[in-house]
């Protein structure tokens, strides 16, 4: 255009060329500034999108963290197990959020590499995301551990209460009895009591396991006092059960001993009463009496008495109750 003006002799050649050069310089400057601005806008767009995405992930993490901080840990085994399932679902939701966190971290690395001057701002935003994410993971882990502890505690309480209920039933069974009226009923009562002992012994290992477990989990902070109280209750009840059983065993032994003594005394009395007619028989005084026959019967009677002598001597004893009274 400038050359055409000079050719057509329109205006001064020097002035035309000068203006052309000025315009050309301005055009180049505008192009360069436009290119720089375009690059700045692209950079700004990238940084703006990064900050937007990072802030969005930060908000999601903070919402999740607020949720985990208000989650309950249950009050019985059923509620705890429901909460564990809910927590597992919560962790699955975090898997999706973890992908967003990883995207922020990888995007930050790409931006820092391509836009070095944005290193400080991008790194800080990236660190903020990673920090709150790690805090969330830590809180999630703590809550999960508390739920596991709570489940163990509630299982312990459930098992302990079941054993306590059984102890109560066994105490009732041991204390429910009638006074025996003969040897058979006394023996039957003692046999039943020994069966109760076998049942008690069959649960001794379970009691020891619960007692030991209670002492172990009672060292944790969670419901420590309640656990220690439950251990004390369990051990006291178990001791009372065994003490009561021993006391009743002593009573039943005495009752059987007394019934056996009474049986032997009554048998001896009946035996002696049956022999008195023979002793009182004075028909041998009659002239017609066969003295030899009477002598033979007398010998047989004395032989019979001799065979019963040990039994009668055995009756000359103290019962267990009498022996105990003398010692005291």
C-alpha positions as CSV (number, residue, x, y, z in Angstrom):
1,X,0.0,0.0,0.0
2,X,2.8,2.4,0.9
3,X,4.7,1.4,-2.2
4,X,1.7,2.1,-4.4
5,X,1.3,5.6,-2.8
6,X,4.9,6.4,-3.6
7,X,4.5,5.0,-7.2
8,X,1.4,7.1,-7.7
9,X,3.4,10.1,-6.4
10,X,0.8,10.6,-3.6
11,X,2.5,12.3,-0.7
12,X,6.2,12.5,0.3
13,X,8.1,9.3,-0.1
14,X,10.1,9.7,3.1
15,X,7.0,10.4,5.2
16,X,5.1,7.5,3.6
17,X,7.9,5.1,4.4
18,X,8.2,6.4,7.9
19,X,4.5,6.0,8.7
20,X,4.6,2.5,7.1
21,X,7.4,1.4,9.4
22,X,5.6,2.9,12.4
23,X,2.5,1.0,11.5
24,X,4.4,-2.2,11.0
25,X,6.1,-1.9,14.3
26,X,2.8,-1.3,16.0
27,X,1.3,-4.3,14.3
28,X,4.1,-6.5,15.4
29,X,3.8,-5.2,18.9
30,X,0.0,-5.8,18.9
31,X,0.6,-9.3,17.7
32,X,3.2,-10.0,20.3
33,X,1.0,-8.5,23.1
34,X,-2.0,-10.5,21.8
35,X,0.1,-13.7,21.9
36,X,1.3,-12.9,25.4
37,X,-2.2,-12.1,26.6
38,X,-3.6,-15.3,25.0
39,X,-1.0,-17.3,26.8
40,X,-1.8,-15.5,30.1
41,X,-5.5,-16.1,29.5
42,X,-4.8,-19.8,28.8
43,X,-2.7,-20.0,32.0
44,X,-5.3,-18.2,34.0
45,X,-8.0,-20.6,32.7
46,X,-5.9,-23.6,33.6
47,X,-5.2,-22.2,37.1
48,X,-8.8,-21.1,37.6
49,X,-10.0,-24.6,36.6
50,X,-7.4,-26.2,38.9
51,X,-8.4,-24.1,41.9
52,X,-12.1,-24.7,41.2
53,X,-11.6,-28.4,41.0
54,X,-9.3,-28.4,44.1
55,X,-11.8,-26.3,46.1
56,X,-14.6,-28.6,45.1
57,X,-12.7,-31.7,46.3
58,X,-11.8,-29.8,49.5
59,X,-15.5,-29.2,50.2
60,X,-16.3,-32.9,49.5
61,X,-13.6,-34.0,51.9
62,X,-14.6,-31.6,54.6
63,X,-18.3,-32.7,54.3
64,X,-17.1,-36.4,54.7
65,X,-15.0,-35.4,57.6
66,X,-17.9,-33.6,59.3
67,X,-20.0,-36.7,58.7
68,X,-17.5,-39.1,60.2
69,X,-17.1,-36.9,63.3
70,X,-20.8,-37.2,64.1
71,X,-21.2,-40.9,63.5
72,X,-22.4,-43.0,66.4
73,X,-20.6,-46.2,67.7
74,X,-23.8,-47.9,68.8
75,X,-25.1,-49.0,72.2
76,X,-25.6,-52.8,71.7
77,X,-24.4,-55.6,69.5
78,X,-27.1,-55.2,66.9
79,X,-26.7,-51.4,66.5
80,X,-22.9,-51.7,66.3
81,X,-23.1,-54.3,63.5
82,X,-25.5,-52.1,61.6
83,X,-23.1,-49.2,62.0
84,X,-20.2,-51.3,60.8
85,X,-22.1,-52.1,57.6
86,X,-22.8,-48.4,57.2
87,X,-19.2,-47.6,57.8
88,X,-18.1,-50.1,55.1
89,X,-20.4,-48.3,52.7
90,X,-18.9,-45.0,53.7
91,X,-15.4,-46.3,52.9
92,X,-16.6,-47.4,49.5
93,X,-17.8,-43.9,48.8
94,X,-14.3,-42.6,49.7
95,X,-12.9,-44.7,46.9
96,X,-14.6,-42.5,44.4
97,X,-13.4,-39.4,46.2
98,X,-9.9,-40.7,46.3
99,X,-9.9,-40.7,42.5
100,X,-10.7,-37.0,42.6
101,X,-7.8,-36.4,45.0
102,X,-5.4,-38.3,42.8
103,X,-6.6,-36.2,39.8
104,X,-5.9,-33.0,41.8
105,X,-2.4,-34.2,42.7
106,X,-1.5,-35.3,39.1
107,X,-3.0,-32.1,37.6
108,X,-0.9,-30.0,40.1
109,X,2.3,-31.8,39.0
110,X,1.4,-31.2,35.3
111,X,0.7,-27.5,35.9
112,X,3.9,-27.0,37.9
113,X,5.9,-28.6,35.1
114,X,4.3,-26.5,32.4
115,X,3.9,-23.3,34.3
116,X,6.8,-23.0,36.8
117,X,5.8,-19.5,37.9
118,X,2.6,-21.0,39.4
119,X,4.6,-23.5,41.6
120,X,3.9,-21.8,44.9
121,X,0.2,-21.2,44.6
122,X,-0.5,-24.6,43.0
123,X,1.7,-26.5,45.5
124,X,-0.1,-24.8,48.4
125,X,-3.5,-25.8,47.0
126,X,-2.3,-29.3,46.4
127,X,-0.9,-29.6,49.9
128,X,-4.2,-28.3,51.4
129,X,-6.1,-31.1,49.5
130,X,-3.6,-33.8,50.5
131,X,-3.6,-32.6,54.1
132,X,-7.3,-32.7,54.7
133,X,-7.6,-35.9,52.8
134,X,-5.0,-37.6,55.1
135,X,-6.9,-36.2,58.1
136,X,-10.1,-37.7,56.8
137,X,-8.4,-41.0,56.3
138,X,-7.0,-40.9,59.8
139,X,-10.4,-40.1,61.3
140,X,-12.1,-42.8,59.2
141,X,-9.5,-45.3,60.5
142,X,-10.0,-44.2,64.1
143,X,-13.7,-44.6,63.8
144,X,-13.4,-48.0,62.2
145,X,-11.2,-49.1,65.0
146,X,-13.6,-47.8,67.6
147,X,-16.4,-49.7,65.9
148,X,-14.3,-52.9,66.0
149,X,-13.6,-52.3,69.7
150,X,-17.2,-51.6,70.4
151,X,-18.3,-54.8,68.6
152,X,-15.8,-56.8,70.6
153,X,-17.1,-55.2,73.8
154,X,-20.7,-55.8,73.0
155,X,-20.0,-59.4,72.1
156,X,-18.3,-59.7,75.5
157,X,-21.3,-58.1,77.2
158,X,-23.7,-60.5,75.4
159,X,-21.6,-63.6,76.2
160,X,-21.2,-62.4,79.8
161,X,-24.9,-61.7,80.3
162,X,-25.7,-65.2,78.9
163,X,-23.4,-66.8,81.3
164,X,-24.8,-64.7,84.2
165,X,-28.3,-65.7,83.3
166,X,-27.2,-69.4,83.3
167,X,-25.5,-68.9,86.7
168,X,-28.7,-67.4,88.0
169,X,-30.7,-70.4,86.7
170,X,-28.2,-72.9,88.2
171,X,-28.3,-71.1,91.5
172,X,-32.1,-71.5,91.6
173,X,-31.8,-75.1,90.7
174,X,-29.2,-75.8,93.4
175,X,-31.2,-73.9,96.1
176,X,-34.5,-75.6,95.1
177,X,-34.7,-78.9,96.9
178,X,-36.9,-80.8,99.5
179,X,-35.8,-82.6,102.6
180,X,-35.2,-86.3,101.8
181,X,-37.5,-88.8,103.5
182,X,-35.4,-92.0,103.0
183,X,-32.1,-93.2,101.7
184,X,-33.3,-93.4,98.0
185,X,-34.6,-89.8,98.0
186,X,-31.3,-88.6,99.6
187,X,-29.2,-90.5,97.1
188,X,-31.3,-89.2,94.2
189,X,-30.9,-85.7,95.5
190,X,-27.1,-86.1,95.7
191,X,-26.9,-87.6,92.2
192,X,-28.8,-84.7,90.8
193,X,-26.4,-82.3,92.7
194,X,-23.4,-84.0,91.2
195,X,-24.9,-83.6,87.7
196,X,-25.1,-79.9,88.4
197,X,-21.5,-79.9,89.2
198,X,-20.6,-81.5,85.9
199,X,-22.6,-78.8,84.1
200,X,-20.8,-76.1,86.1
201,X,-17.4,-77.7,85.3
202,X,-18.4,-77.8,81.6
203,X,-18.6,-74.0,81.6
204,X,-15.5,-73.3,83.7
205,X,-13.3,-72.8,80.6
206,X,-15.8,-70.3,79.1
207,X,-15.9,-68.4,82.4
208,X,-12.1,-68.2,82.4
209,X,-12.0,-67.0,78.8
210,X,-14.6,-64.3,79.5
211,X,-12.8,-63.2,82.7
212,X,-9.4,-63.0,80.9
213,X,-10.9,-61.2,77.9
214,X,-12.7,-58.7,80.1
215,X,-9.4,-57.8,81.9
216,X,-7.7,-57.3,78.5
217,X,-10.3,-55.1,76.8
218,X,-10.9,-53.3,80.1
219,X,-7.5,-51.7,79.7
220,X,-8.8,-49.7,76.7
221,X,-10.4,-46.3,77.3
222,X,-13.7,-47.3,75.6
223,X,-16.3,-48.3,78.3
224,X,-13.4,-49.4,80.5
225,X,-15.4,-48.9,83.8
226,X,-18.4,-50.8,82.5
227,X,-16.2,-53.7,81.4
228,X,-14.4,-53.8,84.8
229,X,-17.8,-53.8,86.5
230,X,-19.0,-56.7,84.3
231,X,-15.8,-58.7,85.1
232,X,-16.4,-58.1,88.8
233,X,-20.0,-59.2,88.5
234,X,-19.1,-62.3,86.6
235,X,-16.4,-63.4,88.9
236,X,-18.5,-62.7,92.0
237,X,-21.4,-64.7,90.6
238,X,-19.2,-67.6,89.6
239,X,-17.6,-67.7,93.1
240,X,-21.0,-67.6,94.7
241,X,-22.3,-70.4,92.5
242,X,-19.4,-72.7,93.4
243,X,-19.5,-71.7,97.1
244,X,-23.3,-72.5,97.1
245,X,-22.7,-75.8,95.4
246,X,-20.1,-76.8,98.0
247,X,-22.4,-75.8,100.8
248,X,-25.3,-77.8,99.4
249,X,-23.0,-80.8,98.8
250,X,-22.1,-80.7,102.5
251,X,-25.8,-80.5,103.4
252,X,-26.8,-83.4,101.1
253,X,-24.0,-85.6,102.4
254,X,-25.2,-85.0,105.9
255,X,-28.8,-85.8,105.0
256,X,-27.8,-89.0,103.2
257,X,-25.7,-90.1,106.2
258,X,-28.6,-89.4,108.5
259,X,-31.0,-91.4,106.3
260,X,-28.6,-94.3,106.1
261,X,-28.2,-94.2,109.9
262,X,-31.9,-94.2,110.5
263,X,-32.4,-97.0,108.0
264,X,-29.8,-99.2,109.7
265,X,-31.3,-98.4,113.2
266,X,-34.8,-99.2,112.0
267,X,-33.5,-102.4,110.4
268,X,-31.7,-103.4,113.6
269,X,-34.8,-102.7,115.7
270,X,-37.0,-104.8,113.4
271,X,-34.4,-107.6,113.6
272,X,-34.3,-107.5,117.4
273,X,-38.0,-107.3,117.7
274,X,-38.4,-110.4,115.5
275,X,-36.0,-112.3,117.8
276,X,-37.6,-111.4,121.2
277,X,-40.3,-114.2,121.0
278,X,-37.5,-116.7,120.8
279,X,-35.8,-115.3,123.9
280,X,-39.0,-115.1,125.9
281,X,-40.0,-118.6,125.1
282,X,-40.0,-120.6,128.4
283,X,-41.7,-123.7,127.1
284,X,-38.4,-125.6,127.6
285,X,-39.4,-125.7,131.4
286,X,-42.2,-128.1,130.6
287,X,-41.5,-131.8,131.5
288,X,-42.5,-132.8,127.9
289,X,-40.0,-130.3,126.4
290,X,-37.3,-131.6,124.1
291,X,-34.3,-130.0,125.7
292,X,-31.9,-131.1,123.0
293,X,-34.0,-129.4,120.4
294,X,-34.1,-126.2,122.5
295,X,-30.3,-126.4,122.9
296,X,-29.9,-126.8,119.1
297,X,-32.1,-123.7,118.5
298,X,-30.2,-121.8,121.1
299,X,-26.9,-122.5,119.4
300,X,-28.4,-121.4,116.1
301,X,-29.6,-118.2,117.7
302,X,-26.2,-117.4,119.2
303,X,-24.6,-118.1,115.8
304,X,-27.0,-115.7,114.2
305,X,-26.2,-113.1,116.8
306,X,-22.5,-113.5,116.2
307,X,-23.0,-112.9,112.5
308,X,-24.9,-109.6,113.2
309,X,-22.4,-108.4,115.8
310,X,-20.4,-106.2,113.3
311,X,-23.5,-104.6,112.0
312,X,-24.6,-103.7,115.5
313,X,-21.1,-102.4,116.4
314,X,-21.3,-100.2,113.2
315,X,-24.4,-98.6,114.6
316,X,-22.4,-97.3,117.5
317,X,-21.1,-94.3,115.6
318,X,-21.7,-90.6,115.3
319,X,-23.4,-89.1,112.3
320,X,-21.5,-86.5,110.2
321,X,-23.6,-83.8,111.8
322,X,-22.8,-85.0,115.3
323,X,-19.1,-85.2,114.5
324,X,-19.2,-81.6,113.2
325,X,-21.1,-80.4,116.3
326,X,-18.5,-81.9,118.6
327,X,-15.6,-80.3,116.6
328,X,-17.3,-76.9,116.8
